[in-house]
């Protein structure tokens, strides 16, 4: 066995002689700082991919083309496209112009907007038609002003929240369920769709062990609960969330005590996502 710098990258490689198989094994040093890389992550050195023609390198920079930026997905690195034809990147920002044409009309978005500023009512540099197609806005009308509905105040439109899956809309009315309240069983702390001793245990773990750092619904703590969390977990209607609510739940469950003030059926609670069916 010997350590030898075989590839001239200033890092020693390991050579092992195998007497039984009459062969030699070479382990190349690919430690940080080594020039040997696997940019496409296929488990083989890039130089081997290029040598064996399993990868191409159109711009001859030693990096397989599939590991290079390719915004239009045409299997050709953006840098090579631009170098081959300068008119592909007229604004010289390193991005082929066809990747900056969201509406597919053959002209860059910034040129569309420069020719007709009314196409970008909200001034975000994207033609309004593309904003609508992506679901970022529910309605865009320059006469009325852009209508940006954001009931959960996360900085994104309600339509986009629903389209992207960030928010649920079980009743399909275009309003995220967390804004109008999802259906919950009052007292269901662990969000399993039922109310039993496991919910009392969950609440006690939150109060005393810290293993449940955030309450359901708004994600606050018992020290400063949101209105949805208070409505869901204040089992004894005491105006706060504490150990007495866990006790009240267990008393109701096993000793016939008073139930949750909202009852035992699914209730729509503002600030909470949908968990149970009516």
C-alpha positions in Angstrom: 0.0 0.0 0.0 1.3 3.5 -0.8 0.2 7.1 -0.8 1.0 8.8 -4.0 -0.2 12.0 -5.7 -1.3 10.4 -9.0 -3.3 13.3 -10.5 -1.2 16.3 -9.6 -3.8 18.0 -7.4 -1.5 18.2 -4.4 -3.5 15.6 -2.5 -2.1 12.0 -2.0 -4.1 9.1 -3.5 -4.0 5.6 -2.0 -2.7 2.7 -4.1 -3.3 -0.9 -2.8 -1.7 -4.0 -4.2 -4.0 -7.1 -4.0 -1.8 -10.2 -4.0 -4.6 -12.8 -4.0 -6.3 -11.3 -7.0 -3.2 -10.1 -8.7 -4.6 -6.6 -9.1 -4.1 -3.0 -8.0 -6.8 -0.8 -6.5 -6.6 3.0 -6.5 -8.6 5.3 -4.2 -8.5 8.9 -5.4 -8.5 11.6 -2.7 -11.6 13.7 -3.1 -11.3 15.7 0.1 -12.2 19.4 0.3 -9.7 21.3 -1.8 -9.1 18.4 -4.2 -9.7 19.2 -7.9 -11.5 15.9 -8.4 -15.3 16.4 -8.3 -18.6 14.7 -8.9 -20.8 17.7 -9.8 -23.7 15.6 -11.2 -23.8 13.4 -8.1 -23.9 10.1 -10.0 -21.1 8.5 -7.9 -18.4 8.8 -10.6 -15.7 11.4 -11.0 -16.6 14.0 -13.6 -13.4 13.3 -15.5 -14.5 9.7 -15.8 -17.9 10.7 -17.0 -16.3 12.9 -19.6 -13.7 10.4 -20.6 -16.2 7.6 -21.0 -18.7 10.0 -22.9 -21.5 9.4 -20.4 -21.6 13.1 -20.0 -20.9 16.0 -22.3 -19.0 19.3 -21.6 -20.0 21.7 -24.3 -18.3 24.7 -22.7 -15.1 22.7 -21.8 -15.0 23.8 -18.2 -14.6 20.3 -16.8 -18.2 20.2 -15.4 -20.7 17.8 -16.9 -23.4 19.8 -18.8 -26.2 18.2 -16.7 -24.7 19.8 -13.6 -24.7 23.3 -15.2 -27.6 25.9 -15.0 -30.1 25.1 -17.8 -33.1 27.3 -17.2 -35.0 26.3 -20.3 -34.3 22.5 -19.9 -33.0 22.0 -23.4 -29.9 20.0 -22.2 -27.5 22.8 -23.1 -25.8 24.9 -20.4 -27.1 28.5 -20.3 -23.5 29.8 -20.5 -22.8 27.8 -23.7 -26.0 29.0 -25.3 -25.2 32.6 -24.5 -21.6 32.4 -25.6 -22.7 30.8 -28.9 -25.2 33.6 -29.7 -25.0 36.9 -27.8 -28.5 37.8 -28.9 -29.8 35.1 -26.5 -29.0 37.3 -23.6 -29.6 40.9 -24.7 -29.7 42.3 -21.2 -26.5 40.5 -20.3 -27.7 39.1 -17.0 -26.5 35.6 -17.6 -30.0 34.2 -18.2 -31.2 33.2 -21.7 -33.9 35.6 -22.8 -36.4 32.8 -23.4 -36.3 32.1 -19.7 -37.5 35.7 -19.0 -40.6 35.4 -21.1 -43.2 34.1 -18.8 -46.1 34.5 -21.2 -44.3 32.9 -24.1 -44.9 35.8 -26.6 -41.3 35.8 -27.8 -40.3 39.0 -26.0 -38.7 39.5 -22.5 -41.0 40.4 -19.8 -39.2 43.7 -19.0 -39.7 44.7 -22.7 -43.4 43.9 -22.5 -43.8 46.1 -19.4 -41.6 48.9 -20.9 -43.9 49.0 -23.9 -47.1 48.9 -21.9 -46.7 49.6 -18.1 -50.3 48.8 -17.6 -49.3 45.1 -18.0 -47.7 45.2 -14.6 -50.3 46.9 -12.4 -48.6 45.8 -9.2 -45.1 46.8 -10.3 -43.4 43.6 -9.4 -41.6 43.2 -12.8 -43.8 40.3 -13.9 -46.7 40.7 -16.4 -50.0 40.6 -14.6 -51.2 37.7 -16.8 -48.3 35.6 -15.4 -49.1 36.6 -11.8 -52.7 35.4 -12.4 -51.6 32.2 -14.0 -49.4 31.4 -11.1 -52.1 32.2 -8.6 -50.3 35.0 -6.9 -53.3 37.3 -7.2 -57.0 36.5 -7.2 -57.8 39.5 -9.4 -55.8 42.2 -11.1 -57.6 45.3 -12.4 -55.6 48.4 -12.9 -58.7 50.6 -12.7 -59.6 49.3 -9.3 -56.1 48.6 -8.2 -54.6 45.2 -7.7 -56.7 43.0 -5.5 -54.4 40.9 -3.3 -56.3 38.8 -0.9 -54.0 37.6 2.0 -56.3 36.7 4.9 -53.6 34.8 6.8 -51.1 37.7 6.4 -48.2 35.5 5.2 -47.3 37.9 2.4 -48.7 35.6 -0.3 -52.1 35.7 -1.9 -54.8 33.4 -0.7 -55.1 31.9 -4.2 -51.4 31.0 -4.2 -51.6 29.5 -0.8 -54.4 27.2 -1.9 -52.8 26.3 -5.3 -49.4 25.6 -3.8 -50.9 23.5 -1.0 -49.7 25.7 1.8 -53.3 26.2 2.8 -56.3 23.9 2.6 -59.7 24.9 1.2 -62.0 22.0 2.0 -65.1 23.9 1.1 -63.6 25.2 -2.1 -64.7 28.8 -1.5 -61.3 30.3 -2.3 -60.6 31.2 1.3 -57.8 29.4 3.2 -59.4 27.3 5.9 -57.2 28.8 8.6 -58.9 32.2 7.9 -62.5 31.1 8.4 -61.7 28.3 10.8 -61.2 24.6 10.3 -63.4 22.0 11.8 -61.9 20.6 15.1 -63.1 18.5 17.9 -63.0 20.8 21.0 -60.2 19.6 23.3 -58.2 17.7 20.5 -54.8 18.9 21.5 -52.8 16.2 19.7 -54.8 16.7 16.4 -55.6 13.0 16.0 -59.3 13.6 15.4 -60.5 12.4 18.8 -60.6 13.6 22.4 -59.3 11.2 25.1 -56.6 10.9 27.8 -53.9 11.3 25.1 -54.9 14.9 24.7 -54.5 15.6 28.4 -51.1 13.9 28.3 -50.1 16.1 25.3 -51.2 19.2 27.2 -49.3 18.3 30.3 -46.1 17.6 28.2 -46.5 21.1 26.7 -47.0 22.7 30.1 -44.3 21.0 32.1 -41.9 19.0 29.9 -41.3 21.3 26.9 -41.6 18.3 24.6 -44.5 19.9 22.8 -43.2 23.4 22.3 -46.1 24.8 20.2 -49.9 24.6 20.6 -51.9 23.6 17.6 -53.6 26.2 15.4 -51.6 29.4 15.7 -48.4 27.8 17.0 -48.2 29.8 20.3 -47.7 28.6 23.9 -50.0 28.3 26.8 -48.5 31.4 28.3 -49.8 33.5 25.4 -52.2 31.4 23.3 -54.0 32.6 20.2 -57.8 32.9 20.1 -58.1 29.6 18.2 -55.9 27.7 20.7 -57.8 29.2 23.6 -61.1 28.1 22.1 -59.8 24.6 21.4 -58.0 23.8 24.6 -59.6 25.8 27.4 -61.6 22.8 28.4 -63.0 24.2 31.7 -63.7 27.7 30.2 -61.4 29.3 32.7 -60.1 31.9 30.2 -56.6 30.4 30.1 -54.8 27.1 29.3 -53.3 25.4 32.3 -53.2 22.1 34.2 -56.9 22.5 35.2 -57.9 22.0 31.6 -56.1 18.6 31.5 -57.8 17.7 34.8 -61.2 18.8 33.5 -60.7 16.7 30.3 -59.9 13.6 32.3 -62.8 14.3 34.7 -65.2 14.5 31.8 -63.8 11.4 30.1 -63.7 9.1 33.1 -65.9 10.6 35.9 -68.8 12.2 34.0 -67.7 15.7 34.6 -68.6 18.8 32.5 -67.5 18.7 28.9 -65.9 21.3 26.7 -68.0 24.5 26.4 -68.1 24.0 22.6 -69.6 20.6 23.0 -68.4 17.2 21.6 -69.1 17.7 17.9 -66.8 19.1 15.2 -66.7 22.9 15.5 -65.3 25.5 13.2 -62.6 27.3 15.1 -60.9 30.4 13.6 -57.1 30.0 13.3 -57.2 26.2 13.2 -56.8 23.9 10.3 -59.3 21.3 9.4 -58.9 18.0 11.2 -62.3 16.4 11.6 -65.3 15.9 9.3 -68.7 17.3 10.3 
